[in-house]
Amino acid sequence: MAMVIRDVREHELDSVLALNNAAGAGILPIDADRLSFFWKHAAYFRVAETNGHLAGFLIALTPDVHYDSPNFLWFRERYSEFVYIDRIVIAGAHRGAGLGRIFYADLQSFAEVRSPLIACEVFVTSGRDPALLFHGSFGFHEVGQQVVPSIALRASYLVKELCSWPWVRSTYLNNGKGGLPALEWLSARATAAYMETDRVVLDPSDHAPQRATG
């Protein structure tokens, strides 16, 4: 069964919304306006597609976004550069097959040439929560906790340092070195908010590559 990780398409937003709001405990529900915000502003918004169906998605943002999430703001108050995982949702029929790890590996490939950190939170009831084990096995560690007042849940705040970032920054990004190479696998998602600034003219074929897995 072939699976592709790729940027979301606008006509798929209704399906993404339904998938999010059917995910159950641990995934906060959202409405169409919030999803539209992610469509316009998320640096990383990719879906997993298999046999023409969405199997999951992951949304991540950078600290330049004006986002009112208390968890996102917790990180922005403490770190100047990061890629923040707002949510990852896997459809029930595809849970337990390693798709979460595939998404995290794809996100790391995206983030490690752009940021020193990946940040996220998980809601916990104890120090043995399975979500902590998942993230710990992927290299995340806890940097703080708080009870989120609006939902009365305890959030554990996690980061993963990206060891390649200092080399990428010094080799490609510092002192007018011209930026990352113009390679398709390094291209960033063209967000609607960025396109509205008229700073770029996009070729219709200029989008992030699909990544086949499985």
NORKA-V474852 format. One line per field, one symbol per residue. ss: DSSP state (h for helix, s for strand, l for the rest). phi: phi as a letter, one per 40 degrees, with the letter a starting at -180 (. if undefined). burial: I if it has 16 or more other ideal C-beta (glycine too) atoms within 10 Angstrom, else O. A space follows every 50 residues. Layout:
ss = ???
phi = ???
burial = ???
This chain:
ss = llsssssllhhhhhhhhhhhhllllllllllhhhhhhhhhhllsssssss llsssssssssslllllllhhhhhhhllllllsssssssslhhhllllhh hhhhhhhhhhhlllllsssssssllllllhhhhhhhhlllssssssssll llssssssssslllhhhhhhhhhllllllllllhhhlllllhhhhlllll llllllllllsssl
phi = .cbbbaccbdcccccccccccbcgdgbccbbcccccdcdcbccbabbbbb fgbcciabbbbbccccbccccdcdcccbbcbabbccabbbcdcbcgbgcd ccccccccccccbbacabbabbcbbacbcdcccdcccbgcacbiaaccdc bfbcbccbbbcbccddcccccbbcfgcggcdcbccccccccccccccgcb bccdccacccbcbg
burial = OOIIIIIIOOOIIOOIIOIIOOIOOOIIOIOOOIIOIIIOIIIIIIIIII OOOIIIIIIIIIIOIOIOIOIIOIIIOOIOOIIIIIIIIIIOOIOOOOII OIIIOIIIOIIIIIIIIIIIIIIIOOOOOOOIOOIOOOOIOIOOOOOIOO OOIIIIIIIIOIOOIOOIIOOOOOOOOOOOOOOOOIOOOOIOOIOOOOOO OOOOOOIIOOIOOO
